[in-house]
Amino acid sequence: MTMKDKVQQVVGGAREKVGSVTGNRRLQASGRMQRRRAQVTEVAHDLRTKARGLVRDTQARRRPRRPVDPL
């Protein structure tokens, strides 16, 4: 999740509210679209981060362990 996505969600939500209060359906729709696009981007970012973590964990498990050096 990035700060940019959060800002876009807030701005989109505000545009949507202003559009509904003023009766401007186009502004309402564009705000809804902006908010949802930011939500989708945020979810995609979170999934990408989780996938990278899973790949790293899997790679770490597959690495051969070094034998312990006896003293």
Biopython code that builds the backbone (N, CA, C, O; Angstrom):
import numpy as np
from Bio.PDB.StructureBuilder import StructureBuilder

atoms = [
    (1, "MET", "N", (0.851, -1.164, 0.000)),
    (1, "MET", "CA", (0.000, 0.000, 0.000)),
    (1, "MET", "C", (0.897, 1.227, 0.000)),
    (1, "MET", "O", (1.828, 1.353, 0.797)),
    (2, "THR", "N", (0.596, 2.088, -0.885)),
    (2, "THR", "CA", (1.401, 3.301, -0.954)),
    (2, "THR", "C", (0.566, 4.495, -0.524)),
    (2, "THR", "O", (-0.664, 4.457, -0.526)),
    (3, "MET", "N", (1.252, 5.524, -0.166)),
    (3, "MET", "CA", (0.567, 6.749, 0.250)),
    (3, "MET", "C", (-0.208, 7.342, -0.924)),
    (3, "MET", "O", (-1.281, 7.918, -0.743)),
    (4, "LYS", "N", (0.341, 7.196, -2.120)),
    (4, "LYS", "CA", (-0.323, 7.727, -3.311)),
    (4, "LYS", "C", (-1.689, 7.075, -3.500)),
    (4, "LYS", "O", (-2.656, 7.751, -3.851)),
    (5, "ASP", "N", (-1.774, 5.767, -3.270)),
    (5, "ASP", "CA", (-3.052, 5.072, -3.406)),
    (5, "ASP", "C", (-4.058, 5.566, -2.378)),
    (5, "ASP", "O", (-5.234, 5.754, -2.692)),
    (6, "LYS", "N", (-3.597, 5.775, -1.157)),
    (6, "LYS", "CA", (-4.486, 6.275, -0.104)),
    (6, "LYS", "C", (-5.004, 7.669, -0.444)),
    (6, "LYS", "O", (-6.184, 7.964, -0.255)),
    (7, "VAL", "N", (-4.117, 8.519, -0.945)),
    (7, "VAL", "CA", (-4.520, 9.879, -1.319)),
    (7, "VAL", "C", (-5.554, 9.821, -2.442)),
    (7, "VAL", "O", (-6.552, 10.541, -2.405)),
    (8, "GLN", "N", (-5.319, 8.970, -3.436)),
    (8, "GLN", "CA", (-6.262, 8.843, -4.544)),
    (8, "GLN", "C", (-7.620, 8.333, -4.060)),
    (8, "GLN", "O", (-8.657, 8.748, -4.576)),
    (9, "GLN", "N", (-7.616, 7.440, -3.076)),
    (9, "GLN", "CA", (-8.879, 6.952, -2.523)),
    (9, "GLN", "C", (-9.639, 8.080, -1.834)),
    (9, "GLN", "O", (-10.852, 8.204, -2.000)),
    (10, "VAL", "N", (-8.941, 8.892, -1.071)),
    (10, "VAL", "CA", (-9.578, 9.995, -0.357)),
    (10, "VAL", "C", (-10.106, 11.032, -1.344)),
    (10, "VAL", "O", (-11.237, 11.499, -1.215)),
    (11, "VAL", "N", (-9.289, 11.387, -2.323)),
    (11, "VAL", "CA", (-9.706, 12.386, -3.317)),
    (11, "VAL", "C", (-10.891, 11.862, -4.126)),
    (11, "VAL", "O", (-11.847, 12.596, -4.377)),
    (12, "GLY", "N", (-10.829, 10.612, -4.528)),
    (12, "GLY", "CA", (-11.945, 10.026, -5.273)),
    (12, "GLY", "C", (-13.223, 9.988, -4.446)),
    (12, "GLY", "O", (-14.307, 10.272, -4.955)),
    (13, "GLY", "N", (-13.095, 9.636, -3.172)),
    (13, "GLY", "CA", (-14.261, 9.625, -2.286)),
    (13, "GLY", "C", (-14.850, 11.012, -2.122)),
    (13, "GLY", "O", (-16.069, 11.177, -2.097)),
    (14, "ALA", "N", (-13.976, 12.020, -2.009)),
    (14, "ALA", "CA", (-14.448, 13.403, -1.877)),
    (14, "ALA", "C", (-15.168, 13.849, -3.147)),
    (14, "ALA", "O", (-16.225, 14.476, -3.078)),
    (15, "ARG", "N", (-14.598, 13.527, -4.294)),
    (15, "ARG", "CA", (-15.246, 13.890, -5.561)),
    (15, "ARG", "C", (-16.609, 13.203, -5.685)),
    (15, "ARG", "O", (-17.578, 13.794, -6.162)),
    (16, "GLU", "N", (-16.658, 11.963, -5.253)),
    (16, "GLU", "CA", (-17.919, 11.219, -5.313)),
    (16, "GLU", "C", (-18.974, 11.878, -4.420)),
    (16, "GLU", "O", (-20.127, 12.025, -4.824)),
    (17, "LYS", "N", (-18.580, 12.270, -3.215)),
    (17, "LYS", "CA", (-19.521, 12.926, -2.289)),
    (17, "LYS", "C", (-19.985, 14.275, -2.828)),
    (17, "LYS", "O", (-21.172, 14.596, -2.772)),
    (18, "VAL", "N", (-19.048, 15.059, -3.348)),
    (18, "VAL", "CA", (-19.406, 16.371, -3.901)),
    (18, "VAL", "C", (-20.364, 16.187, -5.072)),
    (18, "VAL", "O", (-21.330, 16.935, -5.219)),
    (19, "GLY", "N", (-20.090, 15.193, -5.894)),
    (19, "GLY", "CA", (-20.983, 14.925, -7.022)),
    (19, "GLY", "C", (-22.366, 14.515, -6.580)),
    (19, "GLY", "O", (-23.352, 14.914, -7.200)),
    (20, "SER", "N", (-22.469, 13.723, -5.516)),
    (20, "SER", "CA", (-23.791, 13.293, -5.052)),
    (20, "SER", "C", (-24.540, 14.447, -4.386)),
    (20, "SER", "O", (-25.760, 14.552, -4.513)),
    (21, "VAL", "N", (-23.809, 15.314, -3.673)),
    (21, "VAL", "CA", (-24.455, 16.452, -3.007)),
    (21, "VAL", "C", (-24.961, 17.462, -4.024)),
    (21, "VAL", "O", (-26.056, 18.005, -3.876)),
    (22, "THR", "N", (-24.164, 17.714, -5.059)),
    (22, "THR", "CA", (-24.547, 18.718, -6.057)),
    (22, "THR", "C", (-25.432, 18.149, -7.161)),
    (22, "THR", "O", (-25.984, 18.894, -7.970)),
    (23, "GLY", "N", (-25.562, 16.834, -7.189)),
    (23, "GLY", "CA", (-26.372, 16.213, -8.228)),
    (23, "GLY", "C", (-25.633, 16.054, -9.541)),
    (23, "GLY", "O", (-26.252, 15.791, -10.572)),
    (24, "ASN", "N", (-24.323, 16.208, -9.520)),
    (24, "ASN", "CA", (-23.499, 16.081, -10.714)),
    (24, "ASN", "C", (-23.101, 14.606, -10.857)),
    (24, "ASN", "O", (-22.153, 14.142, -10.223)),
    (25, "ARG", "N", (-23.827, 13.896, -11.686)),
    (25, "ARG", "CA", (-23.608, 12.457, -11.831)),
    (25, "ARG", "C", (-22.252, 12.134, -12.466)),
    (25, "ARG", "O", (-21.641, 11.113, -12.155)),
    (26, "ARG", "N", (-21.795, 13.009, -13.351)),
    (26, "ARG", "CA", (-20.506, 12.775, -13.993)),
    (26, "ARG", "C", (-19.360, 12.882, -12.974)),
    (26, "ARG", "O", (-18.439, 12.065, -12.978)),
    (27, "LEU", "N", (-19.428, 13.892, -12.107)),
    (27, "LEU", "CA", (-18.410, 14.051, -11.067)),
    (27, "LEU", "C", (-18.483, 12.893, -10.083)),
    (27, "LEU", "O", (-17.455, 12.389, -9.630)),
    (28, "GLN", "N", (-19.681, 12.482, -9.758)),
    (28, "GLN", "CA", (-19.866, 11.353, -8.846)),
    (28, "GLN", "C", (-19.258, 10.075, -9.441)),
    (28, "GLN", "O", (-18.560, 9.332, -8.751)),
    (29, "ALA", "N", (-19.526, 9.834, -10.706)),
    (29, "ALA", "CA", (-19.010, 8.636, -11.371)),
    (29, "ALA", "C", (-17.490, 8.675, -11.497)),
    (29, "ALA", "O", (-16.823, 7.660, -11.298)),
    (30, "SER", "N", (-16.940, 9.842, -11.826)),
    (30, "SER", "CA", (-15.480, 9.919, -11.962)),
    (30, "SER", "C", (-14.801, 9.765, -10.602)),
    (30, "SER", "O", (-13.719, 9.183, -10.515)),
    (31, "GLY", "N", (-15.422, 10.279, -9.545)),
    (31, "GLY", "CA", (-14.875, 10.077, -8.204)),
    (31, "GLY", "C", (-14.909, 8.623, -7.787)),
    (31, "GLY", "O", (-13.960, 8.114, -7.191)),
    (32, "ARG", "N", (-16.012, 7.954, -8.105)),
    (32, "ARG", "CA", (-16.135, 6.530, -7.786)),
    (32, "ARG", "C", (-15.068, 5.734, -8.532)),
    (32, "ARG", "O", (-14.443, 4.834, -7.971)),
    (33, "MET", "N", (-14.869, 6.074, -9.800)),
    (33, "MET", "CA", (-13.871, 5.384, -10.610)),
    (33, "MET", "C", (-12.465, 5.613, -10.058)),
    (33, "MET", "O", (-11.666, 4.679, -9.985)),
    (34, "GLN", "N", (-12.167, 6.836, -9.676)),
    (34, "GLN", "CA", (-10.848, 7.156, -9.133)),
    (34, "GLN", "C", (-10.610, 6.403, -7.823)),
    (34, "GLN", "O", (-9.525, 5.864, -7.603)),
    (35, "ARG", "N", (-11.612, 6.367, -6.965)),
    (35, "ARG", "CA", (-11.485, 5.675, -5.691)),
    (35, "ARG", "C", (-11.281, 4.177, -5.892)),
    (35, "ARG", "O", (-10.410, 3.573, -5.267)),
    (36, "ARG", "N", (-12.082, 3.586, -6.761)),
    (36, "ARG", "CA", (-11.975, 2.144, -7.003)),
    (36, "ARG", "C", (-10.671, 1.766, -7.699)),
    (36, "ARG", "O", (-10.088, 0.722, -7.404)),
    (37, "ARG", "N", (-10.219, 2.602, -8.609)),
    (37, "ARG", "CA", (-8.945, 2.335, -9.280)),
    (37, "ARG", "C", (-7.807, 2.330, -8.260)),
    (37, "ARG", "O", (-6.908, 1.492, -8.328)),
    (38, "ALA", "N", (-7.851, 3.263, -7.322)),
    (38, "ALA", "CA", (-6.820, 3.308, -6.281)),
    (38, "ALA", "C", (-6.917, 2.084, -5.378)),
    (38, "ALA", "O", (-5.894, 1.564, -4.934)),
    (39, "GLN", "N", (-8.126, 1.621, -5.101)),
    (39, "GLN", "CA", (-8.289, 0.421, -4.279)),
    (39, "GLN", "C", (-7.709, -0.804, -4.982)),
    (39, "GLN", "O", (-7.025, -1.619, -4.364)),
    (40, "VAL", "N", (-7.987, -0.925, -6.277)),
    (40, "VAL", "CA", (-7.471, -2.055, -7.043)),
    (40, "VAL", "C", (-5.937, -2.006, -7.096)),
    (40, "VAL", "O", (-5.276, -3.034, -6.956)),
    (41, "THR", "N", (-5.389, -0.828, -7.295)),
    (41, "THR", "CA", (-3.938, -0.669, -7.321)),
    (41, "THR", "C", (-3.324, -1.053, -5.980)),
    (41, "THR", "O", (-2.273, -1.692, -5.928)),
    (42, "GLU", "N", (-3.991, -0.657, -4.895)),
    (42, "GLU", "CA", (-3.504, -0.992, -3.563)),
    (42, "GLU", "C", (-3.518, -2.503, -3.331)),
    (42, "GLU", "O", (-2.555, -3.062, -2.807)),
    (43, "VAL", "N", (-4.600, -3.155, -3.717)),
    (43, "VAL", "CA", (-4.696, -4.607, -3.554)),
    (43, "VAL", "C", (-3.647, -5.313, -4.398)),
    (43, "VAL", "O", (-3.031, -6.277, -3.943)),
    (44, "ALA", "N", (-3.439, -4.843, -5.620)),
    (44, "ALA", "CA", (-2.423, -5.443, -6.494)),
    (44, "ALA", "C", (-1.031, -5.283, -5.880)),
    (44, "ALA", "O", (-0.213, -6.202, -5.935)),
    (45, "HIS", "N", (-0.773, -4.124, -5.301)),
    (45, "HIS", "CA", (0.522, -3.891, -4.657)),
    (45, "HIS", "C", (0.711, -4.844, -3.466)),
    (45, "HIS", "O", (1.787, -5.414, -3.280)),
    (46, "ASP", "N", (-0.345, -5.007, -2.669)),
    (46, "ASP", "CA", (-0.269, -5.909, -1.517)),
    (46, "ASP", "C", (-0.041, -7.351, -1.960)),
    (46, "ASP", "O", (0.751, -8.070, -1.352)),
    (47, "LEU", "N", (-0.728, -7.772, -3.009)),
    (47, "LEU", "CA", (-0.553, -9.132, -3.516)),
    (47, "LEU", "C", (0.859, -9.350, -4.045)),
    (47, "LEU", "O", (1.462, -10.400, -3.827)),
    (48, "ARG", "N", (1.374, -8.350, -4.740)),
    (48, "ARG", "CA", (2.728, -8.441, -5.279)),
    (48, "ARG", "C", (3.744, -8.572, -4.142)),
    (48, "ARG", "O", (4.693, -9.351, -4.236)),
    (49, "THR", "N", (3.541, -7.809, -3.073)),
    (49, "THR", "CA", (4.444, -7.876, -1.923)),
    (49, "THR", "C", (4.379, -9.246, -1.256)),
    (49, "THR", "O", (5.411, -9.810, -0.891)),
    (50, "LYS", "N", (3.173, -9.781, -1.095)),
    (50, "LYS", "CA", (3.022, -11.103, -0.483)),
    (50, "LYS", "C", (3.634, -12.188, -1.359)),
    (50, "LYS", "O", (4.255, -13.120, -0.847)),
    (51, "ALA", "N", (3.467, -12.078, -2.666)),
    (51, "ALA", "CA", (4.030, -13.069, -3.581)),
    (51, "ALA", "C", (5.550, -13.051, -3.514)),
    (51, "ALA", "O", (6.182, -14.107, -3.522)),
    (52, "ARG", "N", (6.138, -11.874, -3.447)),
    (52, "ARG", "CA", (7.598, -11.785, -3.335)),
    (52, "ARG", "C", (8.083, -12.446, -2.050)),
    (52, "ARG", "O", (9.107, -13.130, -2.043)),
    (53, "GLY", "N", (7.346, -12.238, -0.969)),
    (53, "GLY", "CA", (7.710, -12.868, 0.291)),
    (53, "GLY", "C", (7.633, -14.378, 0.214)),
    (53, "GLY", "O", (8.502, -15.074, 0.741)),
    (54, "LEU", "N", (6.593, -14.897, -0.443)),
    (54, "LEU", "CA", (6.462, -16.344, -0.595)),
    (54, "LEU", "C", (7.588, -16.926, -1.442)),
    (54, "LEU", "O", (8.107, -18.001, -1.143)),
    (55, "VAL", "N", (7.958, -16.219, -2.485)),
    (55, "VAL", "CA", (9.057, -16.685, -3.342)),
    (55, "VAL", "C", (10.354, -16.724, -2.547)),
    (55, "VAL", "O", (11.112, -17.690, -2.639)),
    (56, "ARG", "N", (10.610, -15.690, -1.774)),
    (56, "ARG", "CA", (11.832, -15.665, -0.958)),
    (56, "ARG", "C", (11.838, -16.797, 0.063)),
    (56, "ARG", "O", (12.863, -17.448, 0.266)),
    (57, "ASP", "N", (10.688, -17.034, 0.709)),
    (57, "ASP", "CA", (10.608, -18.118, 1.688)),
    (57, "ASP", "C", (10.860, -19.469, 1.033)),
    (57, "ASP", "O", (11.574, -20.311, 1.576)),
    (58, "THR", "N", (10.269, -19.665, -0.135)),
    (58, "THR", "CA", (10.448, -20.931, -0.848)),
    (58, "THR", "C", (11.897, -21.119, -1.268)),
    (58, "THR", "O", (12.444, -22.214, -1.142)),
    (59, "GLN", "N", (12.513, -20.074, -1.757)),
    (59, "GLN", "CA", (13.918, -20.163, -2.161)),
    (59, "GLN", "C", (14.809, -20.442, -0.963)),
    (59, "GLN", "O", (15.780, -21.191, -1.072)),
    (60, "ALA", "N", (14.489, -19.851, 0.171)),
    (60, "ALA", "CA", (15.300, -20.069, 1.371)),
    (60, "ALA", "C", (15.199, -21.519, 1.832)),
    (60, "ALA", "O", (16.183, -22.084, 2.310)),
    (61, "ARG", "N", (14.027, -22.123, 1.695)),
    (61, "ARG", "CA", (13.849, -23.518, 2.105)),
    (61, "ARG", "C", (14.570, -24.479, 1.171)),
    (61, "ARG", "O", (15.024, -25.539, 1.603)),
    (62, "ARG", "N", (14.681, -24.122, -0.097)),
    (62, "ARG", "CA", (15.284, -25.021, -1.078)),
    (62, "ARG", "C", (16.799, -24.959, -1.074)),
    (62, "ARG", "O", (17.445, -25.852, -1.623)),
    (63, "ARG", "N", (17.383, -23.940, -0.477)),
    (63, "ARG", "CA", (18.836, -23.822, -0.437)),
    (63, "ARG", "C", (19.416, -24.930, 0.435)),
    (63, "ARG", "O", (18.894, -25.215, 1.513)),
    (64, "PRO", "N", (20.480, -25.544, -0.024)),
    (64, "PRO", "CA", (21.104, -26.580, 0.813)),
    (64, "PRO", "C", (21.758, -25.938, 2.030)),
    (64, "PRO", "O", (22.356, -24.865, 1.957)),
    (65, "ARG", "N", (21.622, -26.628, 3.127)),
    (65, "ARG", "CA", (22.227, -26.117, 4.361)),
    (65, "ARG", "C", (23.697, -26.494, 4.389)),
    (65, "ARG", "O", (24.088, -27.594, 3.997)),
    (66, "ARG", "N", (24.486, -25.567, 4.856)),
    (66, "ARG", "CA", (25.919, -25.826, 4.963)),
    (66, "ARG", "C", (26.173, -26.721, 6.173)),
    (66, "ARG", "O", (25.552, -26.549, 7.221)),
    (67, "PRO", "N", (27.075, -27.662, 6.024)),
    (67, "PRO", "CA", (27.396, -28.507, 7.181)),
    (67, "PRO", "C", (28.060, -27.676, 8.274)),
    (67, "PRO", "O", (28.786, -26.719, 8.003)),
    (68, "VAL", "N", (27.796, -28.062, 9.489)),
    (68, "VAL", "CA", (28.373, -27.351, 10.620)),
    (68, "VAL", "C", (29.858, -27.716, 10.695)),
    (68, "VAL", "O", (30.224, -28.889, 10.618)),
    (69, "ASP", "N", (30.680, -26.725, 10.841)),
    (69, "ASP", "CA", (32.131, -26.924, 10.898)),
    (69, "ASP", "C", (32.515, -27.339, 12.319)),
    (69, "ASP", "O", (32.378, -26.543, 13.248)),
    (70, "PRO", "N", (32.997, -28.584, 12.504)),
    (70, "PRO", "CA", (33.358, -29.005, 13.868)),
    (70, "PRO", "C", (34.625, -28.285, 14.322)),
    (70, "PRO", "O", (35.533, -28.019, 13.534)),
    (71, "LEU", "N", (34.652, -27.990, 15.574)),
    (71, "LEU", "CA", (35.819, -27.288, 16.132)),
    (71, "LEU", "C", (36.894, -28.220, 16.544)),
    (71, "LEU", "O", (37.937, -27.782, 17.030)),
]
sb = StructureBuilder()
sb.init_structure("model")
sb.init_model(0)
sb.init_chain("A")
sb.init_seg("    ")
for serial, (resi, resn, name, xyz) in enumerate(atoms, 1):
    if name == "N":
        sb.init_residue(resn, " ", resi, " ")
    sb.init_atom(name, np.array(xyz, "f"), 0.0, 1.0, " ", f" {name:<3s}", serial, name[0])
structure = sb.get_structure()
